[in-house]
Amino acid sequence: MTATTAAADQLHLSRRARTGGPGERGPKVLEHVLGWTLVVVLALLVTRAGLM
């Protein structure tokens, strides 16, 4: 591999689109709190409706 093709490969890799995978940074605490709040609300609705 020449220096030119190596540089082109590095340029191509740096332009890849981010898909929001595990390496994506973000407000993880907020996501956890909102997720657990949703779970609790759904559990309350299910028990109030008599489905369990």
N, C-alpha and C positions, 0 to 999 in steps of 0.2 A: 504494500500500500504506500502510495507516495504521499508526500506532505499535502498536496493539493486535495486528494481524495479524502484524506483524514480530516482536513479542515472542512470540507463540504459535508462529511458525515456529522461532525460536531455541530455545524450550523443547522442541519436538518433536525437533529435531536433537540436542539434548543428551541425550535419553533413548533414542537408538538403541542397540540391542544391539551389543556388540563381537563381531566374528566371528573374531578371531584373525588378521587379515590382516597385511600387511607392517608396519603401524604399531604392532603389538602389541609391547610390551617383554617381555623374558624372558632367561633364561640362554642366550644364543646360543653361547657357547663350549662349554658343556656339550652342547648339541644337536649341534654340529659334531663334537666328540670321540666322542660316542656313535654318531653316524651313520657316521663313518669306521671305528670299531671294528666295527660291524655289517658293513660292506663287507669288511673284512679277514677276519672270521670266516667269512662266506659264501664268500669266495674260497678260504680254506683247506679248507673242507668240500667244495667243488666239486672242487678239485684232488686231495684225498685220496680222493674217491669215484671218481676217474678219469673224470669227465664232460668234461674238457677235455684 
